[in-house]
Amino acid sequence: MNLPLTAAQRQRLEEILRQEHGELSARRKAYLGGLTRAEHAREVLLQDGDDAPQRASDREIDLQRVEEDVARLADIDAALQRIAEGRYGVCSACGEDIPAGRLEVAPYTRYCVACEAQRERGLKPAASL
């Protein structure tokens, strides 16, 4: 059985989440230059020059980065919501406490190691009692 997070651990992890959220938001804005994803893709496509294949590749890389950041931001927002609701650090599948070490590595995680492994194998995690 894992121990629940202390208030100090929870506060530290919340600070880490908020810092990462700020960094990802800033990076996303820098990628897009204040444009929407569609506007940015159009701008890159319409740039002058003979290197259309390189621009297409650059556009795909930029959009992939933005999509990854958007997904991570959603994970962070969900973790911050769980903190606000008092559910942070508890596995969403089995209801057991998530080890502090796991949360240190991935503070946005929703699952304990066992349930995450089941999810990755495509198995439904065991229901909590």
N, C-alpha and C positions, 0 to 999 in steps of 0.2 A: 504494500500500500504506500502510495506517495503522500508526502506531507503537503498541505495546502500552502499557498504562497503567503509570506508575511506581508504586512502593509508596506514595509520598506521595499521588498522585492517587487511588489505590484507597482509601486510608485516609480521605481527605477525603470521597469519595463515599459510603463506608460510614457516616460520621458524618451526612451529609445524609440518607441513607435511614433511619437510626435515629431521627433527630429528626422527620422527617416521619411515621414510623410512630407515634411517641409522640403527636404532634399529632392525627393522624387517629383514633387509639384514644380519646383524650380527647374529641374532638368527637363521636365515635360514642356514647360513654357519655352525653354531655350531651344529645344528641338523644333518646336513649331513656330517660333518667332511670333507668338501672339495670334497665330492663325488656327483655324480648326484643322483637323486632320485632313479633310478633303481639300481645303484651300491650300494647305501646305503641299499636298501631293500634286495639285494642279500647278502651283508655282514652280516646283522643281521640274515638272514635265515641260513647262513652257520656257524654261531658261534657254538663252541663246547658246549656240555652240554645236560642235559636230559629235559630241560624245553622248548621244541619246542612250546607248546601252548602259554607260556608266551612270547617267542620271537616273535611269530606271532602277539600277541596282542600289544606288544611294537612297532613292525614295523608299524602296522596299526595306532597307536596313533601318531608316528613320522610323517608318511606320511600325516595324516590328518592335523597336525600342519603346515607342510610345505605347503600343498595345501591352507590352510586358509591364511597363510602369503603371498603366491604368489598372491592370489586374492586381498588381502589388498594392496600389493605393486602395483598391476595394477591399483587399484582405486586411490592410491596416485599419481602414474605417470600421470594418466588422469587429476587429479586435478592440478598438477604442469603444465601440458600442457595448461589447461584452463587459468591458471594465466599468462603464457607466451603469450597467444593469446588475453588476455584482456577479457575473457568470464567467469572468475571465479566469483562465487557468484550469478550467474544468472541461474534460473531453465532451464534445458535442454528441458523441455516439454512445459511450458507455457510462458517462457521468463521473468517472474517476478523475482525481486530480492529475494534471499534466505535470511531470517533473520540472522543477525550476530550471535544470540544465537544458532541457529541450526548449523551454521558452526563451532562455538566453540566446540560443542559436537561431531560433525562428519565433520571435515574440508574437507573430500574427497567427500561429498555428491554432487549429481548432480541435485537433485530435491527439490522443496519446500515441505512443509509438506502435502499440499493438493494433489499434484501430486504423491508423494511417497505413500500416502494412497491409491490412485486409482491404482497404480502399484501393491501394495500388495494385493488388492482385485481382481487383474486380469483384471482391466478395463484399457482401453487406455486413457492416460491423454489427456485433452483438448488441441487442437492445438493452438499454439500462433498465434496472428493476425499479 
